[in-house]
Amino acid sequence: DMQMTQSPSSLSASVGDRVTITCQASQDIGDYLNWYQQKPGKAPKLLIYGASNLETGVPSRFSGSGSGTDFTFTISSLQPEDIATYYCQQYDYLSQFGPGTTVDIK
Amino acid sequence: QLQLQESGPGLVRPSETLSITCNVSGSSIDSGGYYWGWIRQPPGKGLEWIGSVYFSGRTYYNSSLKSRVTISVDTSKNQLSLKLTSVTAADTAVYYCARERPPYCGGDCYPDYWGQGTLISVSS
């Protein structure tokens, strides 16, 4: 069975900080990896698709990289509106989400 | 503009069948080659993909739920539906419907447009 892990599970950072989240798949998924942002009480929002492609309308401070089993999501300069939970999602073997990373302001 | 709106009973008794519909507006469910899916989120927990359907009736399901889930489409109403049988408290969640892309993705899809979600509680 495919397993998706994310680290850290939560983090606190200051406005303007660079924030990095990692996602690991238990099997090679190529670049079939997305990143979603979810704010409380809202549906998830697609930010990055195909590991590194920025969804239309998403600020350029968000980026993704990686392939195979190891992936990274970066916010280059954390903004107050980025407070949310971030999920990776693989779509190579049907679909599965990672456990999420909660980002807070220090 | 594409919009999805879930509607459900709110409360379901244990062992009964959960039924939710998703009304799609702004696009025809049988055009563009898209799959349409369901994702759920228990309170305070993460996201779980349930399954997806093509307008032809082709479906893909999460193996952990496959024995209890049926996803279908009604093109005349531009709706998709979810049925989950023999529910327990563990099925309490916000249920989201979503469009999945890219077109003709089969089992290699991901949600891009989401509904707002509907909370379904399982309790006696």
Chai-1 contact restraints between the chains, C-beta under 6 A:
chainA,res_idxA,chainB,res_idxB,connection_type,confidence,min_distance_angstrom,max_distance_angstrom,comment,restraint_id
A,N34,B,Y110,contact,1.0,0.0,6.0,A-B,restraint_1
A,A43,B,Y96,contact,1.0,0.0,6.0,A-B,restraint_2
A,A43,B,W114,contact,1.0,0.0,6.0,A-B,restraint_3
A,A43,B,G117,contact,1.0,0.0,6.0,A-B,restraint_4
A,L46,B,D112,contact,1.0,0.0,6.0,A-B,restraint_5
A,Y87,B,L47,contact,1.0,0.0,6.0,A-B,restraint_6
A,Y91,B,D108,contact,1.0,0.0,6.0,A-B,restraint_7
A,Y91,B,C109,contact,1.0,0.0,6.0,A-B,restraint_8
A,Y91,B,Y110,contact,1.0,0.0,6.0,A-B,restraint_9
A,L94,B,Y60,contact,1.0,0.0,6.0,A-B,restraint_10
A,L94,B,G107,contact,1.0,0.0,6.0,A-B,restraint_11
A,S95,B,W49,contact,1.0,0.0,6.0,A-B,restraint_12
A,F97,B,G46,contact,1.0,0.0,6.0,A-B,restraint_13
A,F97,B,L47,contact,1.0,0.0,6.0,A-B,restraint_14
A,P99,B,G46,contact,1.0,0.0,6.0,A-B,restraint_15
A,G100,B,G46,contact,1.0,0.0,6.0,A-B,restraint_16
